[in-house]
Each structure stands twice: as structure tokens, then as C-alpha cells.
Amino acid sequence: MVYEIAEKEDVIPHESEDHSTSSLFPAQRVRLHARKRQMIALWRLWLIFELLTIIAAIAVFLFLLRRRGGLKIEPRGRVKMLIRGLAHEIRNPLNSLNAHLQLLQEDIASDERLKDGREYLVRIEKIRDEVQRLNRILNDFLRYMRLPDPKLAPTDMRSLVEEVLDFIEPESRRLGIEVRREVEPVPQVMADSAQIKQALLNLILNAHDAMPKGGRMTLSVKPEGRFVRVDVSDTGAGIPPQMIEKVFEPFYSTKSEGTGLGLSMVKQIMDNHSGKIKVKSEEGKGTTVSLFFPVR
């Protein structure tokens, strides 16, 4: 931000002027008004740059999609659904951005509403939040679409789960969530440890979101037939029965701030591991997501 030095006559009033009707001198009001206009112009340029970056990323994705004749991980109909979902998700914050910019213009035109600058800062903060929301949507979408083939290697699921819990448990405690571990001896499975960690973190973050007032989260590892089973359970509000079948659909979310790609990504990871995923939920009691890894 650039500040300019005011001339002496701009800040020192003449003795003959009457200042009883205003807390600012005329020259100061003009200068403050100009500075506000300069700030909004800079914010507009920054916002345009952010939006162009997002649009460019989407354009590159669509170009590659068309060049490849569709992604190998998604049938054409599903790709169309993904693109429609992305367009819908982006349209909402864009509409909000447009509304806040219009309100900001009106505020700038009225010195009365911006005498202390607080209203101006509130508008700016809301615009910044919406831009960050756009970036989250785009980043989640690109992670989902760019998920590489798993690099399978013998994996001790007990150690992997313990590692994830050691990483996330401090945050769980901060949120008032008790963490329980129920780990049994299990055989090794062929898995991509980085992708499985990402899947577990997605499930744990979903569990956190389901318990805003605290609760209990349980991670368990146990053998089940020809599979190693990993459960992530919470004591949150649960999912209505009619929504259970939709939770794996891209852009479908039971959370107001979610992108709806977390569980879709987990399912994609499990499909790529020739595994299975199941969700069991009861309203008012909580939800359990179970991952099944084949033993080879």
C-alpha cells in the first residue's frame, strides 16, 4: 500500500473556517474519499486476477479432458455431471462476490456509512472469504480429478492408522473430541500409504465437522474374512436414511460449507485399491464409515 504525504495546507485548517459541523476538514475528506476509491480499485484488480486464475485452471482441465476423449476414471456422463456440479458450486460464491462488490460501491459513495472505515473492512473481509471459498472448491476438484493410480506396496494398516491419529489427535482434543483407538493384529495389505492417509484424514475431518460441540471419535482396525477393515466412527447427528446412497456423489454434501468431494475421493481411492467402502448411520447417534482392504 502506498501512502502519500499531504501538503501542509491540506491538514492545517484556516482560522476563519467553521469546523463545528464536521469531524474532518474538507481537504481531508476529499483525500480520504480518493484513497477509498484507490483501495477499491486495487481490490477489483486483485479479485479479477484471482478469478482469471480459477477460470484458466478450469479451461486447462477441460482442454485436457477433450484431448484425451474423457478421463479414464470417469465415464462421459459422469464427467458432464462433474462439470455441471463444478459450475454450480462456483456460481454461488461468484454471485455473493458480485453482491458484496455492489454494496461496497454504494458504501464508497456514501461517506456517512464509512466514517470510521469499519463497514468498509467488513465488506472486504466477506469478499476475501468468498475468494478463499472459490479456491477451496477448485483445489478439491483438481485433487479429485488428478488422483493418480496407486503405487501399491505392502502396508501395515495398524501403523498407518496410528500415524494418522498421532498427527490429528491434538486438533481433535482442541475441538473437545475424545479419540479412541481399537487396533487388532492384522495381515499386511497392498496399498498406497499416501492415498490411504488422505482418505483417512478426509473421514476424520468429516467426523470433526459432525461434532461441532465435541463428542467421541473411534478408529478401529481388525481382520474380517479376506479383508482388513478400518472403521472411522463419530457420535454426531448422523445422516438421514434417504441421503446415505448419495453421500458418494461428487458435490453432494450434508454440510453448508462442504464441497461434497471428500467422500467421493475416498470412494475413488478404495475403488483403485479393489476395496470397498460402506456407511452406516443412525440419526442422533452417529456415523461409521468402513473401509475394506483385500488381503493378497
C-alpha positions in Angstrom: 0.0 0.0 0.0 1.3 3.4 -0.9 0.8 6.4 1.3 1.2 10.0 0.1 2.4 12.9 2.2 -0.3 15.6 2.5 0.7 19.2 1.9 0.6 21.4 4.9 -2.4 23.4 3.7 -4.4 20.1 3.4 -4.2 19.2 7.0 -3.9 22.6 8.9 -7.2 24.5 8.9 -7.5 28.2 8.4 -8.6 30.1 11.4 -11.6 31.6 9.6 -13.2 28.2 8.8 -16.0 26.8 10.8 -15.4 23.2 11.8 -18.3 22.6 14.2 -20.4 20.6 11.6 -17.7 18.1 10.6 -15.1 16.0 12.2 -12.9 16.1 9.1 -11.6 19.1 7.1 -12.8 19.4 3.5 -9.4 18.6 2.0 -9.0 15.6 4.3 -12.5 14.3 3.3 -11.6 14.6 -0.4 -8.2 12.8 0.2 -9.9 10.1 2.3 -12.5 9.6 -0.4 -9.9 9.3 -3.1 -7.9 6.8 -1.0 -11.0 4.7 -0.6 -11.6 4.7 -4.3 -8.0 3.7 -4.9 -8.3 0.9 -2.4 -11.5 -0.5 -4.1 -9.8 -0.2 -7.5 -6.8 -2.3 -6.2 -9.2 -4.9 -4.7 -11.0 -5.1 -8.0 -7.8 -5.8 -9.8 -6.8 -8.4 -7.3 -10.2 -10.1 -7.5 -10.1 -10.1 -11.3 -6.7 -11.8 -11.1 -7.9 -14.5 -8.7 -11.0 -15.2 -10.9 -8.9 -15.3 -14.1 -6.6 -17.8 -12.4 -9.5 -20.0 -11.5 -11.0 -19.8 -15.0 -7.7 -20.6 -16.6 -7.3 -23.7 -14.4 -10.8 -24.9 -15.4 -10.0 -24.1 -19.1 -6.8 -26.2 -19.0 -8.7 -29.1 -17.3 -11.4 -29.0 -20.0 -8.8 -28.8 -22.8 -7.0 -31.9 -21.4 -10.3 -33.7 -20.9 -11.4 -33.1 -24.5 -7.9 -34.0 -25.8 -7.9 -37.3 -24.0 -11.5 -38.1 -25.0 -12.6 -38.3 -21.4 -10.8 -39.3 -18.3 -10.2 -43.0 -17.8 -11.5 -42.9 -14.3 -14.9 -41.4 -15.2 -17.4 -42.3 -17.9 -18.5 -39.4 -20.1 -21.9 -39.0 -18.4 -20.2 -38.7 -15.1 -17.7 -36.2 -16.4 -20.6 -34.0 -17.6 -22.2 -34.3 -14.1 -18.9 -33.2 -12.5 -18.6 -30.2 -14.8 -22.2 -29.1 -14.1 -21.6 -29.6 -10.4 -18.4 -27.5 -10.5 -20.2 -24.7 -12.4 -23.0 -24.7 -9.8 -20.5 -24.6 -6.9 -18.6 -21.7 -8.4 -21.7 -19.7 -9.4 -22.8 -19.4 -5.7 -19.7 -17.6 -4.4 -19.4 -15.6 -7.6 -23.0 -14.3 -7.0 -22.0 -13.4 -3.5 -18.9 -11.6 -4.6 -20.9 -9.6 -7.1 -23.4 -8.6 -4.4 -20.7 -7.5 -2.0 -18.9 -5.5 -4.6 -22.1 -3.7 -5.4 -22.7 -2.9 -1.8 -19.1 -1.8 -1.4 -19.5 0.6 -4.3 -22.6 2.1 -2.6 -20.7 2.3 0.7 -17.9 4.2 -1.0 -20.4 6.7 -2.5 -21.7 7.4 1.0 -19.2 8.8 3.4 -21.8 8.6 6.2 -21.7 4.8 6.2 -17.9 4.7 6.1 -16.9 7.4 8.5 -14.8 5.1 10.6 -13.9 2.6 7.9 -15.3 -0.4 9.8 -18.1 -1.1 7.3 -15.5 -1.0 4.5 -13.3 -3.6 6.2 -16.3 -5.9 6.8 -17.1 -5.8 3.1 -13.5 -6.5 2.2 -13.4 -9.4 4.6 -16.5 -11.0 3.2 -15.1 -10.7 -0.4 -11.9 -12.3 0.8 -13.8 -15.2 2.4 -15.7 -15.9 -0.9 -12.5 -15.9 -2.9 -10.9 -18.4 -0.5 -14.1 -20.5 -0.8 -13.7 -20.5 -4.6 -10.1 -21.6 -4.2 -11.1 -24.4 -1.9 -13.7 -25.6 -4.4 -11.2 -25.6 -7.2 -8.4 -27.2 -5.2 -10.7 -30.0 -4.0 -12.0 -30.5 -7.6 -8.5 -30.7 -9.1 -7.3 -33.1 -6.4 -10.3 -35.3 -7.1 -9.7 -35.3 -10.9 -5.9 -35.6 -10.7 -5.9 -38.6 -8.4 -3.1 -40.8 -9.8 -3.0 -44.6 -9.9 -2.0 -46.0 -6.6 1.6 -47.1 -6.0 0.9 -50.4 -4.2 3.3 -51.7 -1.6 3.0 -54.0 1.4 1.4 -51.8 4.1 0.9 -52.3 7.9 -2.6 -50.8 8.3 -2.1 -50.6 12.1 1.0 -48.5 11.9 -0.6 -46.3 9.2 -3.7 -45.6 11.3 -1.6 -44.9 14.4 0.5 -42.4 12.4 -2.6 -40.6 11.2 -4.1 -40.5 14.7 -0.8 -39.1 16.2 -1.0 -36.3 13.6 -4.7 -35.4 14.1 -5.3 -36.1 17.8 -4.1 -32.7 19.1 -6.6 -31.0 16.8 -9.4 -33.4 17.9 -8.7 -32.6 21.6 -8.8 -28.9 20.9 -12.3 -29.4 19.4 -13.4 -31.3 22.5 -13.4 -34.7 20.8 -12.3 -37.8 22.6 -10.3 -40.1 20.4 -10.4 -43.9 20.9 -8.2 -46.5 19.2 -9.2 -50.1 18.8 -6.4 -51.8 16.9 -6.1 -55.6 16.5 -3.3 -57.6 14.8 -4.0 -57.8 11.0 -2.0 -59.0 8.0 -0.4 -56.6 5.6 -2.3 -55.3 2.6 -1.2 -53.9 -0.7 -1.9 -50.2 -0.6 -0.6 -46.7 -1.5 0.1 -45.3 2.0 -0.1 -41.7 0.9 -3.5 -42.1 -0.6 -4.9 -44.1 2.3 -3.7 -41.4 4.7 -5.5 -38.8 2.6 -8.7 -41.0 2.7 -8.5 -41.4 6.5 -7.9 -37.7 7.0 -11.0 -36.9 4.9 -13.0 -39.2 7.1 -11.6 -37.8 10.3 -12.3 -34.2 9.2 -15.9 -35.3 8.3 -16.2 -36.7 11.8 -14.9 -33.4 13.3 -17.5 -31.5 11.3 -20.2 -33.8 12.5 -19.4 -33.0 16.2 -19.2 -29.2 16.5 -19.8 -29.4 20.2 -17.5 -32.2 20.9 -18.0 -35.9 21.1 -16.2 -39.2 20.6 -14.4 -40.5 17.6 -13.2 -44.1 17.3 -10.8 -45.6 14.8 -10.6 -49.3 14.7 -8.5 -51.8 12.7 -9.5 -55.5 12.6 -9.5 -58.6 10.3 -12.8 -59.5 8.6 -12.7 -62.5 6.4 -10.4 -61.9 3.4 -10.2 -58.2 4.2 -8.7 -55.8 6.7 -11.4 -53.5 8.0 -10.8 -49.9 9.1 -13.7 -48.0 10.8 -14.0 -44.3 11.5 -16.9 -43.7 13.8 -18.3 -40.5 15.4 -21.1 -39.6 17.8 -22.5 -36.8 15.7 -26.0 -36.1 14.4 -26.0 -38.9 11.9 -27.1 -38.9 8.3 -30.8 -39.3 7.3 -31.5 -42.7 5.6 -32.6 -41.1 2.3 -29.2 -39.4 2.0 -27.0 -42.4 2.6 -26.9 -43.5 -1.0 -26.0 -40.1 -2.2 -23.0 -39.3 0.1 -20.5 -40.7 -2.5 -21.8 -38.5 -5.3 -19.5 -35.6 -6.3 -20.6 -32.2 -5.0 -23.3 -33.8 -2.7 -22.8 -32.6 0.8 -24.8 -32.5 4.0 -22.7 -29.6 5.2 -23.4 -26.0 4.3 -19.7 -25.2 3.7 -18.6 -28.5 2.2 -17.7 -29.1 -1.4 -19.1 -32.7 -1.4 -15.9 -34.2 -2.8 -14.3 -35.7 0.3 -16.3 -39.0 0.4 -16.2 -39.1 -3.4 -12.4 -39.0 -3.3 -12.4 -41.7 -0.6 -14.6 -44.0 -2.7 -12.3 -43.4 -5.7 -9.3 -44.3 -3.7 -10.9 -47.5 -2.4 -12.1 -48.5 -6.0 -8.5 -48.0 -7.2 -7.4 -50.4 -4.4 -10.0 -53.0 -5.3 -11.5 -52.4 -1.9 -15.0 -51.5 -0.6 -16.5 -48.7 1.4 -19.7 -48.8 3.5 -21.5 -46.2 5.5 -23.7 -46.9 8.5 -25.5 -44.1 10.2 -28.3 -43.5 12.7 -29.8 -40.1 13.3 -29.0 -38.7 16.7 -26.3 -41.4 17.4 -23.6 -41.1 14.8 -22.0 -42.4 11.7 -19.5 -45.2 10.9 -17.5 -45.3 7.6 -15.9 -48.7 7.0 -13.0 -49.3 4.6 -12.3 -52.9 3.4 -8.8 -53.7 2.0 -8.4 -57.1 0.3 -5.6 -59.3 1.8 -3.4 -60.7 -1.1 
